[in-house]
Amino acid sequence: MSTAAAISAVLAVGLITYASRAGLILFLADRPVPTEVARALRYVGPAVLSAMTVSLAAGGDGVDGVEFAEVAAIVVGVAVAWWRRNLIASLLAGMATLWIVLALS
């Protein structure tokens, strides 16, 4: 694939993705969201965080590739999520733990 074709493909996919997201936002901007949908959307953030965590823990090297710093960050993130019930606080605590343990090792 040539450079021009690759750039064109990336731009086309980006434009399609942007249009689909913007279209949905503009379509639903002045309409109320049904309570069932709003309730389901509450779980999108935790589901994405869980998927990223599992991907990290069971990545390319499997369980053998997981280091202590990563396990500590996951444990702290889960503990903060359970304690505070806040996705952002959980993410910040987990990342801070990861960076601190990596800096100390």
N, C-alpha and C positions, 0 to 999 in steps of 0.2 A: 504494500500500500504506500502510495506516495505521501509526502508531507501535506500537500494541498488537500488530498482526499481525507487524510486523518483529521486535519483542522476543520474541514467541511463537515465531517461526521460529528465531531465534538460540538461544533456550533449548532448543527441541526438538532442533535439530542438535547442540548441545553435549551434551545428555543422551544422545543416541544414540551420539555419538562416545565419550563417557566410558564408557558401558556396554559398547560393543564392545571397547574397550581393556582395561577392568577385567575383563571376562569372560574374555578370552584369557589375561590374566595369572593370574587365579584358576584357570582350567582347567589351565594348564600349570605351576602352582606346585610341585606335588609329583611331576611327571613328568620324567624325563630327556629332554633335547633330543637328537634324533638328530645324529650327527656331521656329516652332510651339511648339515643346517639350521644348525648352529652355525658351520660353515665359511662358509656363504653369508651369515650375519648379520654376519660380520666386515667385509664389504664395504659394508654399508649406510651407515655414517658417511662413508667416502670418496666413495661415490656421491652422497650428498646434498650434500656439500661441493662436488663437481665440478659438480653441477647448478646450485647457487647461483652458482658462479664463472662458468659459461658464461652464465647468465641475466644476471649483472652485465655481462659483457664484450659480450654481444650483445643488450642490452636494447632498449628502445624506439627509441633513436637509432642503433642499430647500432654499427659500429666507430667512426664519427665522434664518438659520445658518450663514448667511453672516454678518461679523463684519465690523466696520467702517474702520479698517486698510486695509482690503481686498478691499473695495470699493475705498478707497483713492488710493491704488496701481493700481487698474484697470483704474481709471480716469487719473492718471498721465501717465501711460503706453500708453493709447490711445492718450493723448494729445501730448506726445513726438513722437509717431509714426506718427501722423498727421503732426506735425511741422517739424521733421527731416527726415521722410521717411526712417528710419533706424531701422531694427528689433532689432539689438543688443543694440542700444541706448535706445529703448523702453523697452526692457527687463531689462536692468540695472537700468533705472530710476524707473520702477515699483517695482523692488526688493528693491532698496534703500529706496523708500517711505514706503514700507511694513515694513522693518526693523526699520526705524526711528519712524514710528507711533507706532509700537509694543513696542519699547524701551521707548517711552514717556508715554505710557498708563499703 
